[in-house]
């Protein structure tokens, strides 16, 4: 798997602690201008900051085929993946020197699904309020044509640094991008399977998920990108594992909250899938994630356990608990989905595209 490879990228803040002596917006502008090296997260997914001004920041990722689910469209967690950076980034632009922030939660409502036809997913975050101890922000996620795909909100906790940073360097010369023998993961040929419509039509969701669990069908591209594996699967419940890899780290050397969002969403979608009869699809309506403690990127597995709490004819509500390898709870999530009985998965890019699968 990709996450088993040696990481690419650098941790700019560990190499240049003087960055903490600059305002938040000035720090982001150094990344935009190419004067700081990209972190592993950028090499893995293509996530970059495009714009930063006081109270707002814009981030984007390419709509890579790696984000496809088994249904051929993108999971809602992909939109959450890019939204998390814009939400925290907007608050970050308001910080004076020697201040830090931690994301406390993320809530996102999904309006339209993304797919390969989206070309690029762009999230623009805007500050709602910043006080002495906390900041609130919202973000819009759009595709390359400007279609609104999702709306998200977040709360960040602000705190002074526990040390006095050194003075920043007088100048940051442009960084020469490193050369590698192979392309970055997100631009490589995709590994994983999009399940043909005929299989969805004749196979229950539980049977498909159990085939993935047993290794009897290839995992989807998005599971392959994130290094996910199925630990357990029963009707209404799925357990997934993902390595707490340095590939998911930012320039601070910290584990990216958006990766937890993607993990939680995939587990929730997989749990919903286990309740589907053949020929049935669903669309994710919303997702809320509470971040409880930082994840240590030690390479050991994070475990996401998702359970469908309520499954009606058209609505399913699912909860998910995310624990680290020591059993400590790092996040909790809740999501809801709309079931489309007797409706097959849509063709990605078509006018009827509405589903998001596991």
ChimeraX attribute file (.defattr): number of C-alpha atoms within 10 A of each C-alpha:
attribute: neighborCount
match mode: 1-to-1
recipient: residues
	/A:1	10
	/A:2	15
	/A:3	21
	/A:4	12
	/A:5	9
	/A:6	8
	/A:7	18
	/A:8	18
	/A:9	20
	/A:10	20
	/A:11	18
	/A:12	18
	/A:13	16
	/A:14	12
	/A:15	11
	/A:16	15
	/A:17	16
	/A:18	17
	/A:19	22
	/A:20	22
	/A:21	18
	/A:22	17
	/A:23	17
	/A:24	25
	/A:25	24
	/A:26	18
	/A:27	20
	/A:28	20
	/A:29	18
	/A:30	16
	/A:31	20
	/A:32	15
	/A:33	14
	/A:34	15
	/A:35	16
	/A:36	24
	/A:37	19
	/A:38	23
	/A:39	24
	/A:40	24
	/A:41	23
	/A:42	23
	/A:43	21
	/A:44	22
	/A:45	25
	/A:46	18
	/A:47	22
	/A:48	21
	/A:49	22
	/A:50	17
	/A:51	18
	/A:52	24
	/A:53	17
	/A:54	16
	/A:55	20
	/A:56	25
	/A:57	27
	/A:58	25
	/A:59	23
	/A:60	26
	/A:61	21
	/A:62	21
	/A:63	24
	/A:64	23
	/A:65	23
	/A:66	25
	/A:67	27
	/A:68	29
	/A:69	25
	/A:70	24
	/A:71	24
	/A:72	27
	/A:73	27
	/A:74	28
	/A:75	27
	/A:76	31
	/A:77	27
	/A:78	24
	/A:79	30
	/A:80	31
	/A:81	23
	/A:82	27
	/A:83	34
	/A:84	28
	/A:85	26
	/A:86	32
	/A:87	32
	/A:88	31
	/A:89	29
	/A:90	29
	/A:91	33
	/A:92	30
	/A:93	23
	/A:94	19
	/A:95	22
	/A:96	16
	/A:97	20
	/A:98	20
	/A:99	18
	/A:100	17
	/A:101	20
	/A:102	18
	/A:103	25
	/A:104	19
	/A:105	20
	/A:106	26
	/A:107	22
	/A:108	26
	/A:109	20
	/A:110	21
	/A:111	18
	/A:112	20
	/A:113	24
	/A:114	31
	/A:115	26
	/A:116	18
	/A:117	16
	/A:118	21
	/A:119	16
	/A:120	19
	/A:121	26
	/A:122	30
	/A:123	33
	/A:124	27
	/A:125	30
	/A:126	25
	/A:127	24
	/A:128	16
	/A:129	13
	/A:130	19
	/A:131	9
	/A:132	8
	/A:133	11
	/A:134	17
	/A:135	25
	/A:136	20
	/A:137	24
	/A:138	27
	/A:139	28
	/A:140	22
	/A:141	27
	/A:142	22
	/A:143	23
	/A:144	14
	/A:145	11
	/A:146	12
	/A:147	15
	/A:148	17
	/A:149	21
	/A:150	24
	/A:151	22
	/A:152	26
	/A:153	23
	/A:154	27
	/A:155	24
	/A:156	22
	/A:157	19
	/A:158	20
	/A:159	15
	/A:160	14
	/A:161	13
	/A:162	9
	/A:163	8
	/A:164	13
	/A:165	16
	/A:166	13
	/A:167	13
	/A:168	14
	/A:169	11
	/A:170	6
	/A:171	7
	/A:172	12
	/A:173	11
	/A:174	13
	/A:175	13
	/A:176	10
	/A:177	11
	/A:178	9
	/A:179	7
	/A:180	8
	/A:181	5
	/A:182	8
	/A:183	11
	/A:184	16
	/A:185	18
	/A:186	22
	/A:187	16
	/A:188	12
	/A:189	10
	/A:190	18
	/A:191	17
	/A:192	20
	/A:193	19
	/A:194	16
	/A:195	17
	/A:196	12
	/A:197	15
	/A:198	11
	/A:199	12
	/A:200	21
	/A:201	17
	/A:202	11
	/A:203	15
	/A:204	18
	/A:205	24
	/A:206	24
	/A:207	19
	/A:208	20
	/A:209	25
	/A:210	20
	/A:211	16
	/A:212	19
	/A:213	20
	/A:214	14
	/A:215	12
	/A:216	11
	/A:217	15
	/A:218	18
	/A:219	25
	/A:220	24
	/A:221	23
	/A:222	26
	/A:223	26
	/A:224	20
	/A:225	21
	/A:226	24
	/A:227	19
	/A:228	23
	/A:229	18
	/A:230	23
	/A:231	16
	/A:232	16
	/A:233	23
	/A:234	15
	/A:235	18
	/A:236	21
	/A:237	24
	/A:238	29
	/A:239	23
	/A:240	25
	/A:241	24
	/A:242	22
	/A:243	22
	/A:244	24
	/A:245	23
	/A:246	24
	/A:247	28
	/A:248	26
	/A:249	25
	/A:250	21
	/A:251	22
	/A:252	15
	/A:253	19
	/A:254	15
	/A:255	22
	/A:256	23
	/A:257	28
	/A:258	21
	/A:259	22
	/A:260	27
	/A:261	29
	/A:262	22
	/A:263	27
	/A:264	30
	/A:265	32
	/A:266	26
	/A:267	29
	/A:268	36
	/A:269	28
	/A:270	27
	/A:271	30
	/A:272	33
	/A:273	27
	/A:274	23
	/A:275	21
	/A:276	23
	/A:277	18
	/A:278	20
	/A:279	20
	/A:280	21
	/A:281	26
	/A:282	25
	/A:283	24
	/A:284	28
	/A:285	20
	/A:286	22
	/A:287	25
	/A:288	23
	/A:289	26
	/A:290	20
	/A:291	21
	/A:292	15
	/A:293	15
	/A:294	16
	/A:295	22
	/A:296	18
	/A:297	20
	/A:298	12
	/A:299	15
	/A:300	15
	/A:301	18
	/A:302	26
	/A:303	28
	/A:304	29
	/A:305	22
	/A:306	30
	/A:307	22
	/A:308	25
	/A:309	14
	/A:310	12
	/A:311	17
	/A:312	9
	/A:313	9
	/A:314	11
	/A:315	16
	/A:316	21
	/A:317	19
	/A:318	24
	/A:319	24
	/A:320	26
	/A:321	21
	/A:322	25
	/A:323	20
	/A:324	23
	/A:325	17
	/A:326	9
	/A:327	10
	/A:328	13
	/A:329	19
	/A:330	20
	/A:331	24
	/A:332	22
	/A:333	24
	/A:334	22
	/A:335	24
	/A:336	24
	/A:337	22
	/A:338	20
	/A:339	23
	/A:340	19
	/A:341	15
	/A:342	13
	/A:343	14
	/A:344	18
	/A:345	25
	/A:346	18
	/A:347	16
	/A:348	20
	/A:349	16
	/A:350	10
	/A:351	8
	/A:352	10
	/A:353	17
	/A:354	21
	/A:355	29
	/A:356	28
	/A:357	24
	/A:358	28
